[in-house]
């Protein structure tokens, strides 16, 4: 920026200031009070809009966000405790794991068919409900120490249809 640009900017500001003062002195006392009142209202509105209201909204949302985070934390703690229990549980033999999986599949009735392929069990589902599938997975995890490694499921009006591959014996 050259020196003449700075001088021109100062000259414009000085000219505007002079013009504003001249305009202010032309106003009657009543008009000056009205302009001051309008300026005060505008200043308060801007202070509210830019400083107070955003902070107020953040405070209002903080309690709900804190509750949601607390619920997530409790879920994580519960899952960590469950994982620790599963790690501490004594291992089951291959025969016990297969028997547990077959017993769990038998509870699904004709909606679930279990096929064994080495260290993997393939559960074929045909119209299994959400709760029944959840219970089967929980029983497979705790009773057989089986872990799901692949799932190809779709939801229909009758329930879940597809296949679920579980590895038996602690992982691939």
C-alpha positions as CSV (number, residue, x, y, z in Angstrom):
1,X,0.0,0.0,0.0
2,X,1.5,3.3,-0.9
3,X,1.6,6.4,1.3
4,X,-1.0,8.2,-0.9
5,X,-3.4,5.3,-0.5
6,X,-3.2,5.6,3.3
7,X,-3.7,9.3,3.2
8,X,-6.7,8.9,0.9
9,X,-8.2,6.4,3.3
10,X,-7.7,8.8,6.2
11,X,-9.1,11.7,4.3
12,X,-12.3,9.6,3.4
13,X,-12.7,8.7,7.1
14,X,-12.2,12.2,8.2
15,X,-14.7,13.5,5.6
16,X,-17.3,10.9,6.7
17,X,-16.7,11.8,10.3
18,X,-17.2,15.5,9.5
19,X,-20.3,14.8,7.5
20,X,-21.8,12.7,10.4
21,X,-21.1,15.4,12.9
22,X,-22.7,18.0,10.7
23,X,-25.7,15.8,10.2
24,X,-25.9,15.2,14.0
25,X,-25.9,18.9,14.7
26,X,-28.7,19.5,12.2
27,X,-31.0,17.1,14.2
28,X,-33.4,18.4,16.9
29,X,-32.9,17.2,20.4
30,X,-35.9,14.8,20.1
31,X,-34.5,13.3,16.9
32,X,-31.1,12.8,18.5
33,X,-32.8,10.9,21.4
34,X,-34.7,8.7,18.8
35,X,-31.4,8.0,16.9
36,X,-29.7,7.1,20.2
37,X,-32.6,4.9,21.2
38,X,-32.5,3.1,17.8
39,X,-28.7,2.7,18.1
40,X,-29.1,1.3,21.6
41,X,-31.8,-1.2,20.4
42,X,-29.7,-2.2,17.4
43,X,-26.6,-2.6,19.7
44,X,-28.5,-4.8,22.1
45,X,-30.0,-6.9,19.3
46,X,-26.5,-7.5,17.8
47,X,-25.1,-8.4,21.2
48,X,-27.9,-10.8,21.8
49,X,-27.7,-12.4,18.3
50,X,-23.9,-12.7,18.1
51,X,-22.9,-13.3,21.7
52,X,-25.6,-14.4,24.1
53,X,-28.0,-16.5,22.0
54,X,-25.3,-18.9,20.6
55,X,-23.9,-19.5,24.0
56,X,-27.4,-20.0,25.4
57,X,-28.2,-22.6,22.8
58,X,-24.9,-24.4,23.5
59,X,-25.8,-24.6,27.2
60,X,-29.3,-25.9,26.4
61,X,-27.9,-28.6,24.2
62,X,-25.1,-29.6,26.6
63,X,-27.3,-31.5,29.0
64,X,-28.8,-33.6,26.2
65,X,-25.4,-34.3,24.7
66,X,-24.0,-35.2,28.1
67,X,-26.8,-37.7,28.6
68,X,-26.3,-39.3,25.2
69,X,-22.5,-39.5,25.8
70,X,-23.2,-41.0,29.3
71,X,-25.5,-43.7,27.7
72,X,-22.8,-44.5,25.1
73,X,-20.2,-44.7,27.9
74,X,-22.4,-47.1,29.9
75,X,-22.9,-49.3,26.8
76,X,-19.2,-49.4,26.1
77,X,-18.5,-50.3,29.7
78,X,-21.1,-53.1,29.6
79,X,-19.6,-54.4,26.3
80,X,-16.1,-54.3,27.7
81,X,-17.2,-56.2,30.8
82,X,-18.9,-58.8,28.6
83,X,-15.8,-59.1,26.4
84,X,-13.7,-59.6,29.6
85,X,-16.1,-62.3,30.8
86,X,-15.9,-64.1,27.5
87,X,-12.1,-64.0,27.5
88,X,-12.0,-65.3,31.1
89,X,-14.4,-68.1,30.4
90,X,-12.8,-71.5,30.0
91,X,-12.5,-72.7,26.4
92,X,-15.0,-75.3,25.2
93,X,-14.0,-78.3,23.1
94,X,-15.0,-78.6,19.5
95,X,-17.6,-81.2,20.4
96,X,-19.2,-79.0,23.1
97,X,-19.2,-76.0,20.7
98,X,-20.9,-78.1,17.9
99,X,-23.5,-79.4,20.4
100,X,-24.2,-75.9,21.6
101,X,-24.6,-74.6,18.1
102,X,-26.9,-77.5,17.1
103,X,-29.0,-77.0,20.2
104,X,-29.3,-73.3,19.5
105,X,-30.2,-74.0,15.8
106,X,-32.8,-76.5,16.9
107,X,-34.6,-73.7,18.9
108,X,-35.0,-71.9,15.6
109,X,-37.1,-74.8,14.2
110,X,-37.6,-75.0,10.5
111,X,-36.5,-71.3,10.1
112,X,-32.9,-72.1,10.7
113,X,-30.7,-74.9,9.3
114,X,-27.1,-75.5,10.5
115,X,-24.4,-77.0,8.3
116,X,-20.9,-77.8,9.6
117,X,-17.8,-77.3,7.4
118,X,-14.6,-77.9,9.4
119,X,-14.1,-75.1,11.9
120,X,-17.0,-73.2,10.5
121,X,-20.7,-73.4,10.9
122,X,-23.1,-72.0,8.3
123,X,-26.6,-71.1,9.5
124,X,-29.1,-70.7,6.8
125,X,-32.1,-68.6,7.8
126,X,-35.5,-68.5,6.3
127,X,-37.8,-66.1,8.0
128,X,-36.2,-65.8,11.4
129,X,-37.4,-62.9,13.7
130,X,-35.1,-60.3,15.1
131,X,-35.3,-61.5,18.7
132,X,-34.7,-65.1,17.7
133,X,-31.6,-64.2,15.7
134,X,-30.3,-62.0,18.5
135,X,-30.8,-64.9,21.0
136,X,-29.2,-67.4,18.6
137,X,-26.1,-65.1,18.2
138,X,-25.8,-64.6,21.9
139,X,-26.0,-68.3,22.6
140,X,-23.5,-69.1,19.8
141,X,-21.1,-66.5,21.3
142,X,-21.4,-67.6,24.9
143,X,-22.1,-71.4,24.6
144,X,-20.0,-72.3,21.6
145,X,-17.5,-69.4,21.7
146,X,-18.3,-69.0,18.0
147,X,-17.7,-65.7,16.2
148,X,-19.5,-64.4,13.1
149,X,-17.2,-63.9,10.2
150,X,-19.6,-63.5,7.3
151,X,-23.3,-62.5,7.0
152,X,-25.4,-62.3,4.0
153,X,-28.8,-61.4,5.3
154,X,-31.8,-59.5,4.0
155,X,-35.0,-58.5,5.8
156,X,-38.3,-59.6,4.5
157,X,-41.8,-59.4,5.8
158,X,-41.4,-62.9,7.3
159,X,-38.0,-62.1,9.0
160,X,-34.4,-62.5,8.1
161,X,-33.4,-64.6,5.1
162,X,-29.8,-65.6,4.2
163,X,-26.7,-67.1,5.6
164,X,-24.5,-66.5,8.6
165,X,-21.0,-68.1,8.8
166,X,-19.6,-68.6,12.3
167,X,-16.0,-69.7,13.1
168,X,-15.7,-72.2,15.9
169,X,-12.7,-72.3,18.2
170,X,-11.6,-68.8,18.8
171,X,-11.2,-67.3,15.4
172,X,-9.8,-67.9,11.9
